[in-house]
Amino acid sequence: MPSVKQLRPFALATLEAFLDASGPVVLVQQPPEPVFQQVAMRLGEARTVGMAHRSRLVDRLFVMLRGFDALEVHFLRPSTDLQEFTVGRIEGCTLVVPDPSVSKHHATLRWHEAAGDCSVRDVGSMNGTWVNTNALTAEQDVLLTDGDALGFGDAQFLYLRTETLHAHLRMASPGARR
C-alpha cells in the first residue's frame, strides 16, 4: 500500500487523471504495528483474538491524522454497481487487514454507483464493525459518506472519496495549483 507521502507527487495530476488511476474511494489507515501484523499472520485460519479494549474510534482518528503523511492508502476500484469487497485477516480477502482483532472474514463493502459511495456490513465478526462511534448490528448495511471513521475490530480507517484525498494532497504539495 502506498503512503500519503508517496502519493504526494501525483497531486499535480488533474483530478480526472488521479480518479482514473485510483478509483472513486479510498480507505486510509495508520500502518499496523509490526507485532500485531506478526500475530495476525501466525493466527491464519485460527480463531480471532478478542479485543483487550475498545478504543474510542474518533479519538484515535485525530491522533492518526497528525501523522497523515505516514498513513497507508487502500484504493477501492469497483468496476460494476453493487460489486462487493471482502474485508478480513486472511489472504483471499479484497482488503487484508493484518490485525489479530479482525476476523478471518470480518465485513463486506458494497459499491453503490448511483450514490458514489460504499456501504458496509459486518458479517458476524467477533469484535464488530464500527462507523464513526456506532457499532453495526449483525447484517446491517450502512451507507458510508466521505470522511466517515470505519473500524474493523481495533483496526481503524478513514473512508474518503478520492477527490477529497486529491484535494488534501494538493494543499500540502509544493508547486500545486491552488
C-alpha positions as CSV (number, residue, x, y, z in Angstrom):
1,M,0.0,0.0,0.0
2,P,1.3,3.4,-0.8
3,S,1.6,6.0,1.9
4,V,0.1,9.5,1.7
5,K,3.7,10.8,1.3
6,Q,4.4,8.5,-1.6
7,L,1.2,9.8,-3.3
8,R,2.0,13.5,-2.9
9,P,3.8,13.8,-6.3
10,F,0.7,12.6,-8.0
11,A,-1.3,15.5,-6.6
12,L,-0.1,17.6,-9.5
13,A,-2.1,15.4,-11.9
14,T,-5.6,16.6,-12.8
15,L,-8.4,15.2,-10.7
16,E,-9.7,13.2,-13.7
17,A,-6.3,11.5,-14.2
18,F,-6.0,10.8,-10.4
19,L,-9.5,9.3,-10.4
20,D,-8.8,7.2,-13.4
21,A,-5.6,5.8,-11.8
22,S,-7.1,5.4,-8.3
23,G,-10.8,4.6,-8.4
24,P,-13.6,6.5,-6.7
25,V,-13.0,5.8,-3.0
26,V,-10.1,5.0,-0.6
27,L,-9.6,3.7,2.9
28,V,-6.8,5.4,4.8
29,Q,-5.1,3.6,7.7
30,Q,-2.3,4.1,10.1
31,P,0.1,1.3,9.3
32,P,-0.5,-1.6,11.7
33,E,2.2,-2.2,14.4
34,P,4.6,-4.9,13.2
35,V,3.9,-7.1,16.3
36,F,0.2,-7.1,15.5
37,Q,0.9,-8.0,11.9
38,Q,3.1,-10.9,13.0
39,V,0.4,-12.2,15.4
40,A,-2.3,-11.8,12.8
41,M,-0.2,-13.8,10.2
42,R,0.5,-16.5,12.8
43,L,-3.2,-16.8,13.5
44,G,-4.0,-17.6,9.9
45,E,-7.2,-19.7,10.0
46,A,-7.2,-19.8,13.8
47,R,-9.8,-18.1,15.9
48,T,-9.8,-14.3,16.1
49,V,-8.3,-12.7,19.2
50,G,-10.8,-10.8,21.4
51,M,-10.0,-7.1,21.8
52,A,-8.4,-6.2,25.0
53,H,-10.1,-2.8,24.9
54,R,-12.3,-0.9,22.6
55,S,-10.6,2.4,22.0
56,R,-12.6,5.4,21.0
57,L,-12.6,5.4,17.3
58,V,-12.9,9.1,16.7
59,D,-10.2,10.0,19.3
60,R,-7.8,7.6,17.6
61,L,-8.5,9.1,14.2
62,F,-7.5,12.5,15.4
63,V,-4.2,11.0,16.6
64,M,-3.9,9.2,13.3
65,L,-4.4,12.4,11.2
66,R,-1.5,14.1,12.9
67,G,0.8,11.7,11.1
68,F,-1.1,12.0,7.8
69,D,2.0,11.5,5.5
70,A,2.7,8.1,7.0
71,L,-0.9,6.8,6.6
72,E,-1.4,3.9,4.1
73,V,-3.9,4.3,1.3
74,H,-6.0,1.4,0.1
75,F,-7.7,2.1,-3.2
76,L,-11.1,0.5,-4.0
77,R,-11.7,0.2,-7.7
78,P,-15.2,-1.0,-8.3
79,S,-16.0,-1.9,-11.9
80,T,-19.7,-2.6,-11.6
81,D,-22.6,-1.4,-9.5
82,L,-23.1,-3.5,-6.2
83,Q,-19.6,-5.0,-6.5
84,E,-18.5,-6.4,-3.2
85,F,-15.1,-6.1,-1.5
86,T,-14.4,-8.5,1.4
87,V,-12.5,-7.3,4.5
88,G,-10.7,-9.7,6.7
89,R,-7.5,-11.1,8.2
90,I,-6.8,-13.9,5.7
91,E,-5.4,-13.9,2.2
92,G,-8.1,-14.0,-0.4
93,C,-10.0,-11.1,1.1
94,T,-10.0,-8.0,-1.1
95,L,-8.7,-5.9,1.8
96,V,-6.4,-7.9,4.0
97,V,-6.2,-6.3,7.5
98,P,-3.3,-7.9,9.4
99,D,-4.7,-7.3,12.9
100,P,-5.5,-10.1,15.4
101,S,-8.8,-8.4,16.3
102,V,-10.0,-8.7,12.7
103,S,-11.9,-11.8,11.9
104,K,-10.9,-14.1,9.0
105,H,-13.9,-12.6,7.1
106,H,-14.9,-9.6,9.0
107,A,-17.1,-7.3,6.8
108,T,-18.2,-6.6,3.3
109,L,-18.1,-3.3,1.5
110,R,-20.5,-2.9,-1.4
111,W,-20.2,-0.2,-4.1
112,H,-23.3,1.9,-4.9
113,E,-22.6,3.6,-8.2
114,A,-25.6,6.0,-8.0
115,A,-24.6,7.3,-4.6
116,G,-20.9,7.2,-5.4
117,D,-20.1,5.6,-2.1
118,C,-19.9,2.2,-0.5
119,S,-22.0,0.6,2.2
120,V,-20.5,-1.7,4.9
121,R,-21.9,-4.8,6.5
122,D,-20.5,-6.8,9.4
123,V,-20.7,-10.5,8.6
124,G,-20.7,-11.8,12.2
125,S,-17.3,-10.8,13.3
126,M,-16.1,-11.4,16.8
127,N,-15.1,-7.8,17.5
128,G,-17.5,-5.8,15.5
129,T,-17.6,-3.2,12.8
130,W,-17.9,0.5,13.6
131,V,-19.0,3.5,11.6
132,N,-17.9,6.7,13.5
133,T,-18.9,5.7,17.1
134,N,-21.7,3.3,16.2
135,A,-21.4,-0.4,16.3
136,L,-23.2,-2.2,13.4
137,T,-25.7,-4.8,14.3
138,A,-25.5,-8.2,12.5
139,E,-26.3,-8.0,8.8
140,Q,-27.0,-4.2,9.0
141,D,-25.9,-2.3,5.8
142,V,-24.8,1.3,6.4
143,L,-24.0,3.7,3.6
144,L,-20.7,5.4,4.2
145,T,-20.1,9.0,3.5
146,D,-16.9,11.0,2.8
147,G,-14.9,11.4,6.0
148,D,-16.5,8.5,8.0
149,A,-14.4,6.7,10.6
150,L,-14.6,3.0,10.0
151,G,-13.4,0.3,12.4
152,F,-12.9,-3.4,12.0
153,G,-12.1,-4.6,15.5
154,D,-9.2,-2.5,16.6
155,A,-8.1,-1.7,13.0
156,Q,-9.2,1.8,12.1
157,F,-9.7,3.5,8.8
158,L,-10.8,6.8,7.4
159,Y,-13.2,6.4,4.4
160,L,-12.7,9.1,1.8
161,R,-13.8,9.8,-1.7
162,T,-10.8,10.0,-3.9
163,E,-11.4,13.6,-4.8
164,T,-11.1,14.5,-1.1
165,L,-7.8,12.7,-0.9
166,H,-6.6,14.5,-4.0
167,A,-7.6,17.9,-2.6
168,H,-5.7,17.2,0.7
169,L,-2.6,16.1,-1.3
170,R,-2.7,19.2,-3.4
171,M,-3.0,21.5,-0.4
172,A,0.3,20.2,1.0
173,S,2.2,19.6,-2.2
174,P,4.9,22.1,-3.3
175,G,4.1,23.5,-6.6
176,A,0.4,22.5,-6.5
177,R,-2.0,24.9,-8.1
178,R,-4.4,26.3,-5.5
